[in-house]
């Protein structure tokens, strides 16, 4: 097993080494079997407390963190922001300090603003896990995506991954670009010009970036002008949700036009390798970024992503609360 993750907090993929990422994935793999048992519970985190603090809606992430904690026998507490004292004007830092005074072992936080988990980590004694911060990062989503790819392709290095859609607002895209390029995959991104930032230099350390549609050579990240150029020859096609809640202006004329020009249909998927797999972080806008015929096909691993989400979050909670041996 690679050297596991030995940090207290998981704030993003950007700061992790390839060995740390592989260590988390290997740990998750070792937990896979627990989720196939009739009684899906082990005493590993008995006596530990996990607080889920979600300022944005969530189905998959919040539920799977709660299940992950409970399957490891930790106590999980979900804080409803609308009924907390945040609604009475308490600052985020004061809320964090008060939660911290109750001595939880881990705080899992999702917030609409980038950097909130980092802010919390500075004042909290508990391990802080980023469950999505604005358009910045969603590290456990990228880890579960990587686990899904690894379980089906048996590797990540050397694969071509197309990421299509609303790149600009997508924390999923950012975390995946970091993770996949660190593990040796080649990533091609595409979408409407207004939703694909042309300057990715700040995203990828030491990456050479091709701003054209040539996407050749050894470059780890390419920005393709046409969605077909990104999908052609891909091993993995990752479709992103149109993030209407983060769009403060019209980035494309209509949803119908978006579906016609950028939506993943069977015809577009036929450009990828014959054994290409399809991923989507959810929630899906069926008929917009992905056709139902693709989402429900045997090439779609969307529900596998959700399944591996529980396992990955078990690994992250285990490592962040001491399973990685040392804190730093
Ligand atoms: N993929 C994801 O983060 O889904 P939720 O918003 O339902 O948590």
Boltz pocket constraint, residues with backbone or C-beta under 6 A from the ligand:
constraints:
  - pocket:
      binder: B
      contacts: [[A, 57], [A, 58], [A, 59], [A, 60], [A, 61], [A, 62], [A, 131], [A, 132], [A, 141], [A, 281], [A, 282], [A, 283]]
      max_distance: 6.0
